[in-house]
């Protein structure tokens, strides 16, 4: 971006900062989106939107307008990537919590529960 598009270091930093804000927002809103839409749709949306949000980078040219578009695209990409990642990890831990707990039991503990 710095050489090909002529982006200044300051503009590059602002674009990266917008991505960071998008990622933070994705982490904060993941549980709300999961409660409203469900685990599967949030993960699928994240996996679908994240690569599609990189299309503007392929089309970008020099200028402030494209810098704004790239900042918004990166914010959207990292929002959905983080929301999907948080949802996936939360779901994975929630479904495997019992198996982790059971695997840590001793044989005597397991026999005592069955009796």
N, C-alpha and C positions, 0 to 999 in steps of 0.2 A: 504494500500500500504506500509506503513511504517513497519508493522510487518510481514505481509504475504509475500510480495515480497522483503523485505529487502531494500527498497528504503531509501536512506539517506534523512534527512530533507532538505538538499540543493537541491537534485534532485527533491524532492516533490515540493519545491518552484519554481523550474524552470518549471516543468510540469504545475503547476497552472498559472505561468506567461505566458506560451505559450497559455493557454486557454484564458487569459485576452487579449492577442494580437489578437487572433482569433476573440474574441467578438468585440473588437474595430474595426477591419477590416470589420466585418460583418455590423456594424452600419454605417461605412463610405461608403461602397460599395452597400448598399441596394438600394439606389435610382438608381444607374447606372444599377444594375441587373434588377430592375423593369422596367426601361426605355427600356432595351434591350429585356427582355424575357416576361415581363408582370407581373401583380400582382399575378395571380393564380399560375403560375409555380414557382415563387420564394417562395411563402408560402408552396406549396406542397413539393418542394425540401427541404425546411427547416424542415418540419415535417417528411419527410422520412429519410433524412441524419442524423438528430440529434440522433435518437435512434440507427441507424445502426453504428454510430461512437463509440458506447460503446462496441461493440463486441470485439475489441482487449483487453479490460479490463478483459473480461471473459477468454481469452486465455493467458494472460500475465504471464510471469515467471520472475525470478530474472535476473538481468543483465542490462547493459547499452543499449543494442539494444532494449529491451522492453521499457525502459524508453523513448527512442527517439520515438518509435512507439506510446506510450501513450500520449506523448506531442503533436505529430502531430494529433492524433485522437481527443484529447480534443480541439485543435485549430480549427479543421474542424467542430467538433460538435458545438462549441460555435459560430463559424462564421455563420453557417447556422441557428442556433437557433435565433441568434440576427438579422440576415437579415430578417428572416421570421417574427419575432416579430415586428421589426420596420415597415416592409411593412404592416403587418396586422393592426397595430395601426394607421398608416398613412392613409391607405385605409378606415378604420372604421371612423376616424375623418372626412375625406374628404366627405364621403357619408352622414354622419349625421350632417354636419355643418349647412345645410339649416334647418333641423328639429330643431336643437338647437336654431338657430336664431329665427325661427318662434315661438317657444315655449316661448321665452322671450318677444315677442311683447305684448302690451296691446290690449284690445279689440278695442279701438279707432284707434290704429295704423293699425290693420288688416282691419277695416272697411274703413279707409281712402285709403288703397291700392286698395281695390275692387271698389271704387267709381270713 
